Amino acid sequence: MNVTFLPDLSALAILIVILAMVRRRHSDARADAWLLGLSFTLIESIAHTFYAAQGVPNPALHVIVLDCYVLAGLVFNWAAGDQQVGRTTRLTYLGLNGLPLLALTSIYGLNLRISGAYVPAVALPAWPVLSFCAAVGATQFSVRWDGPRSACSSPIRTSAQRSTGAWAASMRLLR
């Protein structure tokens, strides 16, 4: 047990208690999310105190610590996000970005040192995202390859080039 984390652990527990007391008077979804995020941080701190003083940490504790970091980050991202955006959209965004990261940190926490263990966590979530991007890209505008460019070449187009083709479609999307 690493006692050097006990002051941080007690300060975090006090912070959670204070936020819970404030939440009674000012109930808000963001305060609830902050409490959840701080709870993940508290779990991480508790697990971190049980790390071995030297050497590789216990894989179960390491997975708990790393996954709690990711989960707390996702919860804080949820709380900081635009509340006007629909819950389903925000959850989809966090799921697409957070679940692969959670898988990667879990694999890393288990101290797996083979690259083949990481490939599914990276490749499988990429397929739906790439498929979606390809489908949206195919329906919104076409991409035209102008060939390789040097660092000195200018991306400026003439007015005739701006009004036609992929350049005009992409500029309409940026407006």
Buried (B, 14 or more C-beta within 10 A) or exposed (E): EEEEBEEEBEEBBEBBEEBEEBBEEEEEEBBBBBBBBBBBBBBBBBBBBBBEEEEEBBEEBBBBBBBBBBBBBBBBBBBEBEEEEEEEEBEEBBEEBBBBBBBBBBBBBBEEEEEEEBEEBEEEBEEEEEEEEEEEEEEEBEEEEEEEEEEEEEEEBEEEEEEEEEBBBBEEEEE
